Amino acid sequence: MGYFEDLTKAFDIPLMAFGAANSIAVSLENIDAPTSTDKPYLASYMLLADTEQADLFWTERRDGIYQVDINYSSVIGSASINKMADKLNAAFKAGVSLSRNDICAEVQSVSLGPLIVQNGWAKRPLSINFIAFTKRL
């Protein structure tokens, strides 16, 4: 496996499980999103900072944001979006650890961006700020 794929999957897999448990579609990066505003969905994106090299306590460290855009029809208001944001915040709250193979990521904070209305959609980005480490050799 590879670092970038494992780190992305450490978040993608729980997000897919979250979507199934909450009856909302999930569109992972580079996978087609629903086009009909009748079906709300979550869209995910991995935004990474530069890698910091090892010191005595860990092998590699990387900060980043796993962004989840919450997409609903623009004609139903913001309550549904905010309720979904609350559910995501509970699932990916600060302190949650996610891992895959040699990667361990810890959620540092969760923040909610402004509501963006475009092309019939109301979208609100939720940023899951994390720090990731590779296992000690």
N, C-alpha and C positions, 0 to 999 in steps of 0.2 A: 504494500500500500504506500501511498504518498502523503506527505504532510498536508498539502492543500486540500486534497480530497478527503482525508480523514477529518480534518478540522471542519470542513463544510458539512460532512455527514454527521458529525457529532451534534450539530444543530438541526439539520434537515430531518433526521429520523424522528426526534421528539416532536418537531413541528408537524410532521405527517400524522403522528399518533394523536396530537392535539386536535388537528383538523377532523380526524375520524371520530374522536370522542365528542366533538362539539358541532358535528354536522355542517362543516364548512369546507369547501374545496381549498386545496393548497396547490399553488403553482410555484414549483422550485425554479431556480435560475435557469434560463434558456429552455424552458418548457412552456408551451402555449398556455396562455391564460384564457379564461372564459371571455367571450366577446359580448354575450347578452348580459345586460345589467340586471336581469331577473335572478341571477345566481351570484351571491356574494362570494368572495374568495380572498385568500391570503396569498401574497407574493413575497418570496424571500430573496435576499441578496447578501452576499458576504463581502464586507468592506474591510480590508486588512491594512494594518500599518506595517512599517519595516520590522524585520526580525532583529531582536537584540541577541547577541551571541552569549554563550555560556559564561558563567562564573562558577564559584564553588558550590552553589546551592541548586542549580538547575542546568539543563543542557541548552535550551533555547527558550526565548520568551517572545510572544507576539501579542500586541493589543489589537483590538478590532471591534467592529460593530457587525452584528447579525441583524439586518434590517428586515422587518416584516411590514409590508404595506397592507393595511386593512382596507378592502375595497367593497363598497356597497353602492347601490343605486343612489344617485344624487337627489332623488325626489322624496326620500323617506326621512330626512333629518339626520342628526348625528348620534342619537341615543343608541342605536344598534352598534355603531362603530365604537362608541365609548364603552359599551358593555363588553364587546369583544376585546378591546384593549385591556380592560380590567381582568378578563380571563387569561389573556396572554401574560400580563404582568404577574399574576399568581403562579402561572406555570413556569415562567422563566425569571423568577424574582432573584434579587441580589443574594449571592451566596450559593446558588444552585451550581453544582458541578456536572459537567457533561464530558464523556470520554469516548474515544474510539481508538483502538490499537494503541499506539504510543503517545497519543495526544490527550491532554486533559485541559479543559477550559472551565473557567469559573466566571459566572456572571457577576459583574461589578455593580451595574445599575441598569435601570430600564427608564427610558424617557419617551414621551409622546410628542410628535411634531404637529404642525398646523394642519388643518383640514384643507385639502386641495380638491376643487371641483373642476372636472375636465371631461369632455366627451361623454357625458351622461353618468360618470362615476364620481363618487365622493371617496377620496382616499386620505387616510391618515397614516403616516409612517411611525412605526414603533421601533425604537432603536434599543437593541440589547447589547450593551457595552460589556466586553469580556476581556479577560487576559488568559492566554493559553500557554502551556508549557509542554515540552516533550519530556518523556520519562528519563530518569537518570540512567546512564549506561552502566 
